Amino acid sequence: MSNAHKPDDNSGRPATDADAGATHAAPGGTGGGVSRRTALGYLAALPLAGAVEFAPPTLERALRAVGVARDTEATSGAPYTPKFFTAHEWSTVRLLVDYVIPRDERSGSATEAGVPEFMDFIMGDKPDNQLWMRGGLAWLDLECERRFNATFLAATLSQRTQVLDAIAWPDKAAPDMRAGVAFFNRFRDMTASGFYTSKMGIADIQYMGNQMVPEWHGCPDAALTKLGVKYSDVYKS
């Protein structure tokens, strides 16, 4: 998978065989924990190809919330404090979205477009997304701990890529990766929703809508030819 991050200087850790009931300490040192069994339970009912879809009013509210968050951060100088995600989850989300949409020569990354803030708002506005998100982030850490004895954040770039490659393509994924595939499909969809409805994302796809057209000259000839139609066939006298 493509990414926009340099590897951490912690390679060479041996993999460990994690017990299926091992717990993942609650991020941020808050106590409690999410077991592998619980994380799998959160994700068990998710369809592998399920898409994350939001109605226009939801997207509008989310975009306004991101704008307010960014403006507040700019004026106060203080970083955004997530309302749903723990500190550890927030760091993981900020890293993971940039694996999905990294910075390139055309535009900035998902984090730069405000996708993490978009997700944090959606978790509160549409709470039915909370279980799969929290369970999926826990699964990601637990899978990295099982393989490398490190959380996703603490793993090296190559280790993270290895795990993401195992869940990024549903048709190629192993059966025991089903939970991770279901999570990553939804996470990737939500990342794309947040990015491509942002100002940066709209510029990235060179969207030309919502602009006044002073004079309509009809569909271009090249498009008509490709479709195999003619205006004379449509508007017969």
C-alpha positions in Angstrom: 0.0 0.0 0.0 1.1 3.5 -0.6 1.7 5.7 2.4 3.2 9.1 3.4 5.1 8.1 6.5 8.7 7.1 7.2 9.3 3.9 9.2 9.9 4.1 12.9 13.4 3.1 14.2 12.1 0.0 16.0 12.4 -2.8 13.4 13.5 -6.3 14.3 11.0 -7.1 17.0 10.0 -10.7 17.1 6.4 -11.8 16.5 4.4 -13.3 19.3 1.5 -15.7 19.3 -1.2 -13.7 21.0 -3.9 -15.6 22.9 -7.4 -15.2 21.4 -8.5 -13.9 24.7 -5.7 -11.4 25.3 -6.8 -7.9 26.1 -5.7 -4.7 24.5 -5.2 -2.1 27.2 -7.6 0.8 26.8 -5.9 3.6 24.9 -4.8 6.6 26.7 -4.3 4.7 30.0 -8.0 4.9 30.9 -8.1 1.4 32.3 -10.3 -1.5 31.2 -9.5 -3.0 27.8 -10.9 -4.5 24.6 -10.2 -8.2 24.2 -9.6 -9.8 20.8 -12.9 -11.7 21.2 -14.8 -8.4 21.9 -13.2 -6.7 19.0 -14.2 -9.5 16.7 -17.7 -9.4 18.1 -18.0 -5.7 17.2 -17.0 -6.5 13.6 -18.7 -9.9 13.1 -22.0 -8.6 11.7 -20.3 -6.2 9.2 -20.7 -7.2 5.6 -17.3 -7.4 3.7 -18.5 -5.1 1.0 -20.7 -2.8 3.1 -20.4 0.8 2.1 -20.6 3.8 4.4 -23.2 6.3 3.0 -24.3 9.6 4.4 -27.2 11.8 3.4 -26.4 15.3 2.2 -27.6 17.0 5.4 -25.2 14.8 7.4 -22.3 15.7 5.2 -23.2 19.4 5.4 -23.3 19.2 9.2 -20.0 17.4 9.2 -18.3 19.9 6.9 -19.5 22.8 9.0 -18.2 21.1 12.2 -14.8 20.5 10.5 -14.7 24.1 9.5 -15.4 25.3 13.0 -12.8 22.9 14.4 -10.1 24.1 12.0 -11.0 27.8 12.6 -10.9 27.3 16.4 -7.5 25.5 16.1 -6.1 28.3 14.0 -7.2 31.1 16.3 -6.5 29.4 19.6 -3.3 27.6 18.6 -4.5 24.6 20.6 -4.9 21.3 18.8 -8.4 19.8 18.2 -9.6 17.7 21.1 -11.7 14.7 19.8 -15.1 14.1 21.4 -15.4 10.4 20.6 -11.9 9.0 20.1 -9.5 8.4 22.9 -6.0 9.9 22.6 -4.6 6.7 21.3 -7.4 6.1 18.9 -7.1 9.7 17.6 -3.4 9.2 16.9 -4.2 5.9 15.1 -6.9 7.5 13.0 -4.7 10.4 12.0 -2.1 7.9 10.9 -4.4 5.4 9.2 -6.3 8.0 7.1 -3.0 9.1 5.5 -2.3 5.5 4.5 -5.6 5.6 2.6 -5.1 9.1 1.0 -1.5 10.3 1.4 -0.2 13.6 0.3 1.0 13.6 -3.3 1.9 16.1 -6.0 -1.8 16.9 -6.6 -3.1 17.6 -3.1 -2.5 17.2 0.6 -3.3 14.2 2.7 -6.5 13.1 4.4 -5.4 14.6 7.7 -4.6 17.9 6.1 -8.1 17.9 4.6 -9.7 17.4 8.1 -10.8 13.8 7.7 -10.1 12.8 11.3 -12.3 15.7 12.5 -14.9 14.6 10.0 -14.9 11.1 11.5 -15.0 12.4 15.0 -18.2 14.4 14.2 -19.8 11.4 12.4 -19.2 9.2 15.4 -21.4 11.6 17.5 -23.9 12.4 14.8 -24.3 8.8 13.7 -23.6 6.7 16.8 -24.4 3.4 15.0 -20.9 3.7 13.5 -19.2 3.7 16.9 -19.0 0.0 17.6 -17.3 -1.0 14.3 -14.9 2.0 14.5 -13.8 1.3 18.0 -13.7 -2.5 17.5 -11.8 -2.1 14.2 -9.1 0.2 15.7 -8.7 -2.3 18.6 -8.5 -5.2 16.1 -5.8 -3.3 14.2 -3.7 -3.0 17.4 -4.3 -6.5 18.4 -3.3 -7.9 15.0 -0.1 -5.9 15.1 0.6 -7.1 18.7 0.0 -10.7 17.6 2.4 -10.4 14.7 5.0 -7.9 16.0 4.4 -7.3 19.7 3.7 -3.7 19.0 0.6 -1.5 18.5 -0.2 -0.1 15.0 1.3 3.2 16.1 4.5 1.6 17.4 5.0 -0.8 14.5 7.4 0.1 11.7 6.2 1.2 8.3 6.9 -2.2 6.7 5.0 -3.9 9.6 2.0 -1.6 9.2 2.0 -2.1 5.5 2.1 -5.9 5.9 -1.1 -5.8 8.0 -2.9 -3.3 5.8 -2.0 -5.4 2.7 -3.6 -8.4 4.4 -7.0 -6.5 4.6 -7.0 -4.0 1.8 -8.2 -6.4 -1.0 -11.3 -8.5 0.1 -10.9 -11.0 -2.7 -7.4 -11.8 -1.8 -7.7 -11.7 2.0 -7.4 -14.9 4.1 -10.5 -16.1 5.8 -9.1 -15.2 9.3 -8.7 -11.6 8.2 -12.5 -11.2 7.6 -13.0 -8.9 10.6 -10.1 -6.6 9.5 -11.4 -6.5 5.9 -14.8 -5.5 7.1 -13.4 -2.7 9.3 -10.9 -1.4 6.7 -13.6 -1.3 3.9 -15.7 1.0 6.0 -12.8 3.0 7.3 -11.6 3.5 3.7 -15.1 4.6 2.6 -15.4 7.1 5.4 -12.0 8.5 4.6 -13.0 9.0 1.0 -16.3 10.6 2.0 -14.5 13.0 4.3 -11.8 13.9 1.8 -13.7 14.2 -1.4 -16.4 16.5 0.2 -13.7 18.8 1.6 -12.4 21.9 -0.3 -9.1 20.1 -0.8 -10.8 16.9 -2.2 -13.1 18.8 -4.5 -10.1 20.6 -6.0 -8.3 17.3 -6.3 -11.0 15.8 -8.6 -11.2 19.1 -10.4 -14.9 19.3 -9.9 -16.4 22.0 -12.1 -20.0 22.0 -10.9 -21.9 24.8 -9.1 -20.7 27.3 -11.6 -22.8 29.6 -13.9 -22.9 28.5 -17.5 -23.6 31.7 -19.6 -24.4 29.7 -22.8 -25.1 26.0 -23.4 -23.5 24.6 -26.5 -24.8 21.1 -26.1 -22.9 17.9 -25.4 -19.5 17.7 -27.0 -19.3 15.8 -30.2 -16.7 13.4 -28.8 -19.1 12.4 -26.0 -22.0 11.9 -28.4 -19.8 9.7 -30.6 -18.8 7.6 -27.6 -22.4 7.1 -26.6 -23.4 6.4 -30.2 -26.2 9.0 -30.3 -26.9 12.2 -32.3 -29.0 15.2 -31.5 -30.9 14.6 -34.7 -32.0 11.1 -33.4 -33.2 12.6 -30.1 -35.0 15.7 -31.4 -36.7 14.3 -34.5 -39.1 16.8 -36.1 
